[in-house]
Amino acid sequence: MGISAFLKRLGPGLVTGAADDDPSGIGTHSQVGAEFGYGLAWTFLFSFPLMVVIQEVAGKIGRVTGRGIAQNLRRHYPKSLMWFIVSLLIIANVINLGADLSAMGAALHLLAGGNAAIYTLGFGIICVVLEVMLSYPRYAKALKWTTLSLFTYVAVVMVAGVPWGEALTALVVPDIEWNAAYATALVAILGTTISPYLFFWQAGQEIEEQHRHHAKPLCITPKEAGPELARIRIDTLTGMAFSSIISLAIVFATAATLHANGITDIETSAQAAEALRPIAGNFAFALFALGIIGTGMLAVPVLAGSAAYAVTEMTGRAGSLDAKLLDARLFYATIAVTTMLGTMLNYTGIDPARALYWAAVVNGVLAAPLMAVMMLIVRNKRAMGRLAASDGMMILGWTATAVMAIATAIFFFFTLGGQ
């Protein structure tokens, strides 16, 4: 397969992986690099197979059943569980939207001066207009190209003076510290790499691709499953590898610059960009700040879109990025309302770092139970037909679920217990 053919096969998995490195995630990885240097680099290698399997499960559910996660919940499980999961998803997404839009506004303020609050509002409006007005094929292509913005962090690493021997050793030799700060940072990394909104998005995007190609769900046409499921696996592997590499680049860059110079307290991605300027120079600072804006333009539509998929599936209403505005009013209204609510959070005086903390709490409550439900769906023959998950996928998926449940328990023990 040539490079051109390979790139054409990429889609939902690539965009999902890239959206995982949103501005709030950049803030988390910057804090990890600043506070612990290279000490937590090993976690990205550890979490990679867990990310891949759970996102592959999400993609498989969408493509095989032709229905999203919330709609499968609605059909096969108690409605109270569906309402609980979708409600927590919307709350977490709105908070994440607020944090991401705030980071984008702050980054543009650092680059160009002016009013960060106005920039934040402007970014929110632009994201809504693009998501509502562009046709799905054009919008999907735009998202795919937006992933290139993440390469700015690879460029930052190239000029950051990373001691590669030390950095690569930390990738395979864990340097574990038995304290609350280290445990909380570990959980924060897992929480930003395995995020519930990504599950809903990838399942929804597989359904969009199915409709785009006028195909039927694979449970109806199981003979077509081999090539399609292979495509989902390659797409997901590529997207999650891309996400992990960029996350590591951010950790390495901040470890080589901020941590090496005694700057260990970073709460937001914009603070990390500003702190880089006197150490790594204006070029690294500008690249880091531009990357925040680029990743935000990718992640904000994914956050709002995943909420829209969940709400319309939950209510049994039509919802698609390819639908006309009047034919999918609830879907597009959810995109607009969640994005604007996130924008308005920045006018309430709520501290963005504190907001992210509570988003992590909500995601912690939601992630492991949702992953468990997904594992039940993907094994449910009423939903999946002959294409229920293999034993290997189930073992890896339940392992990922167990790791997330343990991480959540550690998070609550060290943070909520200490408040």
C-alpha positions as CSV (number, residue, x, y, z in Angstrom):
1,M,0.0,0.0,0.0
2,G,1.4,3.4,-1.0
3,I,1.5,6.4,1.3
4,S,-1.3,8.1,-0.5
5,A,-3.6,5.1,-0.2
6,F,-2.7,4.7,3.4
7,L,-3.5,8.3,4.2
8,K,-6.9,8.0,2.5
9,R,-7.8,5.1,4.8
10,L,-7.3,7.2,7.8
11,G,-10.2,9.1,9.3
12,P,-12.1,8.7,12.6
13,G,-9.3,7.1,14.4
14,L,-6.7,9.7,13.4
15,V,-8.9,12.6,14.2
16,T,-9.9,11.0,17.5
17,G,-6.3,10.5,18.5
18,A,-5.3,14.0,17.5
19,A,-8.3,15.5,19.4
20,D,-7.0,13.7,22.5
21,D,-4.1,16.2,22.6
22,D,-6.5,19.2,23.3
23,P,-5.4,22.4,25.0
24,S,-6.4,21.0,28.5
25,G,-4.4,17.8,27.8
26,I,-1.4,20.0,26.7
27,G,-1.7,21.7,30.0
28,T,-1.7,18.4,31.9
29,H,1.3,17.1,29.9
30,S,3.2,20.4,30.4
31,Q,2.6,20.2,34.2
32,V,3.9,16.6,34.2
33,G,7.0,17.5,32.3
34,A,7.7,20.6,34.4
35,E,7.1,18.9,37.7
36,F,8.6,15.4,37.2
37,G,10.9,15.9,34.2
38,Y,11.1,12.6,32.3
39,G,9.9,10.5,35.3
40,L,6.5,9.8,34.0
41,A,7.4,9.2,30.3
42,W,6.9,5.5,30.7
43,T,3.1,5.9,31.3
44,F,2.6,6.8,27.6
45,L,4.1,3.5,26.5
46,F,2.0,1.7,29.2
47,S,-1.3,3.5,28.2
48,F,-0.8,3.1,24.4
49,P,-2.3,-0.4,24.0
50,L,-5.1,0.5,26.4
51,M,-6.0,3.5,24.3
52,V,-5.9,1.5,21.2
53,V,-8.2,-1.3,22.3
54,I,-10.9,0.9,23.9
55,Q,-11.0,3.2,20.9
56,E,-11.1,0.2,18.6
57,V,-14.1,-1.1,20.6
58,A,-15.9,2.2,20.2
59,G,-15.2,2.2,16.4
60,K,-16.3,-1.4,16.1
61,I,-19.6,-0.8,18.0
62,G,-20.4,2.1,15.7
63,R,-19.6,0.3,12.4
64,V,-21.0,-3.1,13.3
65,T,-24.3,-2.0,14.8
66,G,-24.8,1.2,12.8
67,R,-25.7,2.9,16.1
68,G,-23.8,5.0,18.5
69,I,-23.0,4.1,22.1
70,A,-25.9,5.9,23.6
71,Q,-28.3,4.4,21.2
72,N,-27.0,0.9,22.0
73,L,-27.5,1.7,25.7
74,R,-31.0,2.8,24.9
75,R,-31.8,-0.5,23.1
76,H,-30.2,-3.1,25.3
77,Y,-29.7,-1.7,28.9
78,P,-31.7,0.3,31.5
79,K,-32.6,3.8,30.5
80,S,-31.4,5.1,33.9
81,L,-27.9,4.0,33.0
82,M,-28.1,5.8,29.7
83,W,-29.3,9.1,31.3
84,F,-26.5,8.9,34.0
85,I,-23.8,8.4,31.4
86,V,-25.0,11.0,29.0
87,S,-25.6,13.6,31.7
88,L,-22.1,13.2,33.1
89,L,-20.6,13.3,29.6
90,I,-22.3,16.6,28.9
91,I,-21.2,18.2,32.2
92,A,-17.6,17.1,31.6
93,N,-17.6,18.2,28.0
94,V,-18.9,21.7,28.8
95,I,-16.2,22.1,31.4
96,N,-13.5,20.8,29.0
97,L,-14.9,23.1,26.2
98,G,-14.6,26.1,28.6
99,A,-11.0,25.2,29.5
100,D,-10.0,24.6,25.9
101,L,-11.5,27.8,24.5
102,S,-10.0,29.7,27.4
103,A,-6.5,28.3,26.5
104,M,-7.0,29.2,22.9
105,G,-7.9,32.8,23.8
106,A,-5.0,33.1,26.2
107,A,-2.6,31.7,23.5
108,L,-3.7,34.3,20.9
109,H,-3.4,37.0,23.6
110,L,0.2,35.9,24.1
111,L,0.9,36.0,20.4
112,A,-0.9,39.2,19.4
113,G,-2.0,41.1,22.5
114,G,-5.5,42.3,22.9
115,N,-8.4,40.9,24.9
116,A,-8.3,37.2,25.7
117,A,-12.0,37.0,26.7
118,I,-13.0,38.4,23.3
119,Y,-10.7,35.9,21.5
120,T,-12.3,33.1,23.5
121,L,-15.8,34.1,22.5
122,G,-14.6,34.4,18.8
123,F,-13.1,31.0,18.8
124,G,-16.3,29.5,20.2
125,I,-18.4,31.2,17.5
126,I,-16.0,30.1,14.7
127,C,-16.1,26.5,15.8
128,V,-19.9,26.4,15.9
129,V,-20.3,28.0,12.5
130,L,-17.8,25.6,10.9
131,E,-19.3,22.6,12.4
132,V,-22.9,23.6,11.5
133,M,-22.3,25.1,8.1
134,L,-19.8,22.8,6.4
135,S,-20.9,19.6,4.7
136,Y,-19.6,16.4,6.3
137,P,-17.1,15.4,3.6
138,R,-15.6,18.9,3.7
139,Y,-15.7,19.0,7.5
140,A,-14.1,15.6,7.9
141,K,-11.3,16.6,5.5
142,A,-10.8,19.8,7.4
143,L,-10.5,18.0,10.7
144,K,-8.0,15.5,9.1
145,W,-5.8,18.3,7.9
146,T,-6.0,20.1,11.2
147,T,-4.2,17.2,12.8
148,L,-1.0,18.6,11.2
149,S,-1.0,21.4,13.7
150,L,0.2,18.9,16.3
151,F,3.5,18.7,14.5
152,T,4.4,22.1,16.0
153,Y,5.2,20.2,19.2
154,V,7.6,18.0,17.4
155,A,9.3,21.1,16.1
156,V,9.4,22.5,19.7
157,V,11.2,19.3,20.8
158,M,13.8,19.7,18.1
159,V,14.8,23.1,19.5
160,A,14.4,22.3,23.2
161,G,17.8,20.6,23.7
162,V,16.4,17.3,25.0
163,P,19.0,14.9,26.4
164,W,17.8,12.0,24.4
165,G,19.6,9.3,26.3
166,E,17.9,10.3,29.5
167,A,14.5,10.8,27.9
168,L,14.4,7.5,26.1
169,T,15.6,5.6,29.1
170,A,12.8,7.1,31.1
171,L,10.4,5.8,28.4
172,V,11.2,2.1,29.2
173,V,12.5,2.3,32.8
174,P,9.9,3.6,35.2
175,D,11.0,6.0,37.9
176,I,8.2,5.6,40.4
177,E,7.7,7.9,43.4
178,W,5.3,6.8,46.2
179,N,3.6,10.0,47.0
180,A,0.3,11.9,46.3
181,A,1.7,14.3,43.7
182,Y,3.1,11.4,41.6
183,A,-0.1,9.3,41.9
184,T,-2.3,12.2,41.0
185,A,-0.1,13.1,37.9
186,L,-0.3,9.4,36.8
187,V,-4.1,9.5,37.0
188,A,-4.2,12.8,35.2
189,I,-2.3,11.3,32.3
190,L,-4.6,8.3,32.0
191,G,-7.6,10.7,32.3
192,T,-6.4,12.8,29.4
193,T,-5.5,9.9,27.2
194,I,-8.6,7.7,27.9
195,S,-11.5,10.2,27.7
196,P,-15.2,9.3,27.5
197,Y,-16.0,11.9,24.8
198,L,-13.6,10.2,22.4
199,F,-15.6,7.0,22.7
200,F,-18.8,8.7,21.6
201,W,-17.0,10.6,18.8
202,Q,-15.3,7.7,17.2
203,A,-18.4,5.5,17.2
204,G,-20.4,8.4,15.7
205,Q,-17.8,9.1,13.1
206,E,-17.8,5.4,12.0
207,I,-21.6,5.8,11.4
208,E,-21.0,9.0,9.4
209,E,-18.5,7.2,7.2
210,Q,-20.9,4.3,6.8
211,H,-23.7,6.6,5.6
212,R,-21.2,8.6,3.4
213,H,-20.3,5.4,1.5
214,H,-24.0,4.2,1.4
215,A,-23.0,1.1,3.2
216,K,-25.0,-1.1,5.7
217,P,-24.0,-1.9,9.3
218,L,-21.6,-4.9,9.3
219,C,-24.0,-6.9,11.5
220,I,-26.2,-7.0,8.4
221,T,-23.4,-7.6,5.9
222,P,-20.8,-9.7,7.9
223,K,-19.0,-10.8,4.8
224,E,-17.7,-7.2,4.4
225,A,-16.4,-7.1,8.0
226,G,-12.8,-8.3,7.4
227,P,-11.5,-5.3,5.4
228,E,-13.7,-2.8,7.4
229,L,-12.5,-4.0,10.8
230,A,-8.9,-4.1,9.6
231,R,-9.3,-0.4,8.4
232,I,-10.7,0.6,11.8
233,R,-7.7,-1.2,13.5
234,I,-5.1,0.5,11.3
235,D,-6.8,3.9,11.7
236,T,-7.1,3.6,15.4
237,L,-3.5,2.4,15.8
238,T,-2.2,5.3,13.8
239,G,-4.3,7.9,15.6
240,M,-3.4,6.6,19.1
241,A,0.3,6.4,18.1
242,F,0.1,10.0,16.8
243,S,-1.5,11.1,20.1
244,S,1.1,9.4,22.2
245,I,4.0,10.7,20.3
246,I,2.7,14.3,20.5
247,S,2.0,13.9,24.3
248,L,5.6,12.7,24.8
249,A,6.9,15.6,22.7
250,I,5.2,18.0,25.1
251,V,6.5,16.2,28.2
252,F,10.0,16.1,26.8
253,A,10.0,19.7,25.7
254,T,8.8,21.0,29.1
255,A,11.1,18.7,31.0
256,A,14.2,19.9,29.0
257,T,13.3,23.5,29.4
258,L,11.0,24.3,32.4
259,H,11.9,21.4,34.7
260,A,15.6,21.8,33.9
261,N,15.4,25.4,34.9
262,G,13.5,24.9,38.2
263,I,10.1,25.9,36.8
264,T,7.8,23.2,38.2
265,D,4.4,24.8,38.7
266,I,2.4,25.0,35.5
267,E,-1.4,24.9,35.5
268,T,-2.4,25.7,31.9
269,S,-1.0,25.3,28.4
270,A,-0.8,29.1,28.0
271,Q,1.3,29.3,31.1
272,A,3.6,26.7,29.7
273,A,4.0,28.6,26.4
274,E,4.8,31.8,28.3
275,A,7.3,30.1,30.5
276,L,9.1,28.7,27.5
277,R,9.9,32.1,26.0
278,P,12.8,33.2,28.2
279,I,14.3,29.7,28.2
280,A,13.8,28.2,24.8
281,G,13.4,31.4,22.8
282,N,10.6,33.2,20.9
283,F,10.5,30.5,18.2
284,A,9.7,27.7,20.6
285,F,7.2,29.9,22.4
286,A,5.4,30.9,19.2
287,L,5.2,27.3,18.0
288,F,3.9,26.1,21.4
289,A,1.2,28.9,21.4
290,L,0.2,28.2,17.8
291,G,-0.1,24.6,18.6
292,I,-2.6,25.3,21.4
293,I,-4.8,27.2,18.9
294,G,-4.5,24.5,16.2
295,T,-5.3,21.7,18.6
296,G,-8.2,23.6,20.1
297,M,-9.8,24.1,16.6
298,L,-9.7,20.3,16.3
299,A,-10.7,19.4,19.9
300,V,-13.6,21.8,20.4
301,P,-15.7,20.4,17.5
302,V,-15.0,16.9,18.7
303,L,-16.1,17.7,22.3
304,A,-19.3,19.4,21.1
305,G,-19.9,16.8,18.4
306,S,-19.6,13.9,20.9
307,A,-22.2,15.5,23.1
308,A,-24.5,16.0,20.1
309,Y,-24.2,12.4,19.1
310,A,-25.0,11.2,22.7
311,V,-28.0,13.5,23.1
312,T,-29.7,12.6,19.8
313,E,-29.0,8.9,20.2
314,M,-30.4,9.1,23.7
315,T,-33.6,10.8,22.5
316,G,-34.0,8.7,19.3
317,R,-33.7,11.8,17.1
318,A,-31.8,12.2,13.9
319,G,-28.3,13.5,14.2
320,S,-25.5,13.8,11.7
321,L,-22.9,16.3,10.6
322,D,-24.1,15.6,7.1
323,A,-27.7,16.5,7.8
324,K,-29.2,19.8,6.9
325,L,-29.7,22.2,9.7
326,L,-33.5,22.0,9.8
327,D,-33.4,18.2,9.6
328,A,-31.2,17.8,12.7
329,R,-32.1,20.7,14.9
330,L,-31.5,19.0,18.2
331,F,-28.1,17.8,17.0
332,Y,-26.8,21.2,15.9
333,A,-28.5,22.9,18.8
334,T,-26.5,20.7,21.2
335,I,-23.3,21.6,19.4
336,A,-24.1,25.3,19.7
337,V,-25.4,25.2,23.2
338,T,-22.5,23.1,24.7
339,T,-19.9,25.2,22.9
340,M,-21.4,28.5,24.1
341,L,-21.9,27.2,27.6
342,G,-18.2,26.4,27.7
343,T,-17.4,29.8,26.4
344,M,-19.6,31.5,29.0
345,L,-17.8,29.6,31.8
346,N,-14.9,32.0,31.1
347,Y,-17.1,35.0,32.1
348,T,-18.2,33.5,35.5
349,G,-14.8,34.0,37.2
350,I,-14.3,30.3,37.6
351,D,-10.6,29.5,37.7
352,P,-9.7,27.4,34.5
353,A,-7.4,25.1,36.4
354,R,-10.1,24.5,39.0
355,A,-12.6,23.8,36.3
356,L,-10.3,21.2,34.8
357,Y,-10.0,19.5,38.2
358,W,-13.7,19.1,38.3
359,A,-13.8,17.9,34.7
360,A,-11.3,15.2,35.8
361,V,-13.6,14.3,38.7
362,V,-16.6,13.9,36.4
363,N,-14.6,12.0,33.8
364,G,-13.2,9.8,36.6
365,V,-16.8,8.9,37.7
366,L,-17.8,8.2,34.1
367,A,-14.8,6.5,32.4
368,A,-14.6,3.1,34.0
369,P,-18.4,2.4,34.1
370,L,-18.7,3.5,30.5
371,M,-15.8,1.3,29.4
372,A,-17.4,-1.6,31.2
373,V,-20.7,-1.0,29.4
374,M,-18.9,-0.8,26.1
375,M,-17.3,-4.1,26.8
376,L,-20.7,-5.6,27.4
377,I,-22.1,-4.1,24.2
378,V,-19.2,-5.3,22.0
379,R,-19.7,-8.9,23.4
380,N,-23.5,-8.7,23.1
381,K,-24.7,-10.9,20.2
382,R,-28.1,-9.1,20.1
383,A,-26.2,-5.9,19.2
384,M,-23.2,-7.3,17.3
385,G,-24.5,-10.4,15.7
386,R,-21.8,-12.8,14.5
387,L,-19.2,-10.0,15.0
388,A,-19.1,-9.9,18.8
389,A,-15.6,-9.2,20.1
390,S,-12.9,-11.9,20.2
391,D,-11.5,-13.2,23.5
392,G,-8.3,-11.3,22.9
393,M,-10.1,-8.0,22.5
394,M,-12.2,-8.8,25.6
395,I,-9.0,-9.5,27.7
396,L,-7.3,-6.3,26.6
397,G,-10.5,-4.2,26.9
398,W,-11.3,-5.4,30.4
399,T,-7.7,-4.8,31.4
400,A,-8.0,-1.2,30.2
401,T,-11.2,-0.9,32.2
402,A,-9.6,-2.3,35.3
403,V,-6.6,0.1,35.0
404,M,-9.0,3.0,34.6
405,A,-11.1,1.9,37.6
406,I,-7.9,1.6,39.8
407,A,-6.6,5.0,38.5
408,T,-10.0,6.6,39.4
409,A,-9.9,5.1,42.9
410,I,-6.3,6.4,43.4
411,F,-7.4,9.9,42.2
412,F,-10.3,10.0,44.7
413,F,-8.1,8.7,47.5
414,F,-5.3,11.2,47.0
415,T,-7.3,14.3,46.0
416,L,-10.8,14.2,47.2
417,G,-9.8,12.5,50.4
418,G,-7.3,15.3,51.1
419,Q,-9.7,18.2,50.6
